[in-house]
């Protein structure tokens, strides 16, 4: 679960900056606070990182056209 908001209106930019993920692929502070088992989340992300991919299509924000695996690892601090 990650966002990739690269642009937007004043409120969008402010909200995403306050939540720590404007201008990069990342998870918001609000979302991270919903993770009850951080170890399980990181294990799941590591499973995804084992897949063969380079591009990420997110539900919210811009597509990560290349370097997706590295961006996802950075987003989760792996």
C-alpha positions as CSV (number, residue, x, y, z in Angstrom):
1,X,0.0,0.0,0.0
2,X,1.7,3.1,-1.3
3,X,1.0,6.5,-2.8
4,X,2.9,8.3,-5.5
5,X,1.6,11.9,-5.4
6,X,4.0,14.0,-7.5
7,X,1.7,17.1,-7.9
8,X,-1.6,18.4,-6.9
9,X,-3.4,21.4,-5.5
10,X,-2.4,23.3,-2.4
11,X,-4.4,21.0,0.0
12,X,-3.2,17.8,-1.6
13,X,0.5,18.9,-1.5
14,X,0.1,20.1,2.1
15,X,-1.6,16.9,3.3
16,X,0.8,14.6,1.6
17,X,3.9,16.6,2.9
18,X,2.5,16.4,6.4
19,X,2.0,12.7,6.0
20,X,5.6,12.2,4.7
21,X,5.2,11.1,1.2
22,X,4.7,13.9,-1.3
23,X,6.9,13.7,-4.3
24,X,7.9,10.1,-3.9
25,X,6.5,6.6,-3.7
26,X,5.7,6.0,0.0
27,X,3.2,5.2,2.7
28,X,1.5,8.0,4.7
29,X,1.9,8.3,8.4
30,X,-1.8,7.8,8.7
31,X,-1.6,4.5,6.8
32,X,1.5,3.3,8.8
33,X,-0.5,3.8,12.0
34,X,-3.0,1.2,10.8
35,X,-0.3,-1.5,10.6
36,X,-0.8,-3.6,13.7
37,X,1.9,-6.2,12.8
38,X,4.8,-4.3,11.2
39,X,6.8,-7.6,10.9
40,X,4.0,-9.1,8.8
41,X,3.7,-6.0,6.6
42,X,7.5,-6.1,6.0
43,X,7.4,-9.8,5.2
44,X,4.7,-9.2,2.7
45,X,6.6,-6.4,1.0
46,X,9.7,-8.6,0.9
47,X,7.6,-11.2,-0.9
48,X,6.5,-8.7,-3.5
49,X,10.1,-7.5,-3.9
50,X,11.0,-11.0,-4.9
51,X,8.7,-10.7,-8.0
52,X,10.1,-9.6,-11.4
53,X,8.8,-6.1,-11.9
54,X,10.1,-2.6,-12.7
55,X,6.9,-0.6,-13.1
56,X,4.3,0.2,-10.4
57,X,0.8,1.3,-11.1
58,X,-0.6,2.8,-7.9
59,X,-4.2,3.4,-7.0
60,X,-3.4,7.0,-5.9
61,X,-0.8,9.1,-7.8
62,X,1.5,8.7,-10.7
63,X,2.7,5.5,-12.3
64,X,6.3,4.6,-11.4
65,X,7.5,3.9,-14.9
66,X,10.9,2.4,-13.9
67,X,12.9,1.6,-10.8
68,X,9.7,0.5,-9.1
69,X,11.3,-2.3,-7.1
70,X,13.9,0.1,-5.6
71,X,11.3,2.7,-4.9
72,X,9.1,0.2,-3.1
73,X,12.0,-1.0,-1.0
74,X,12.8,2.7,-0.1
75,X,9.2,3.4,0.7
76,X,9.2,0.6,3.3
77,X,12.7,1.1,4.6
78,X,14.0,-2.2,3.3
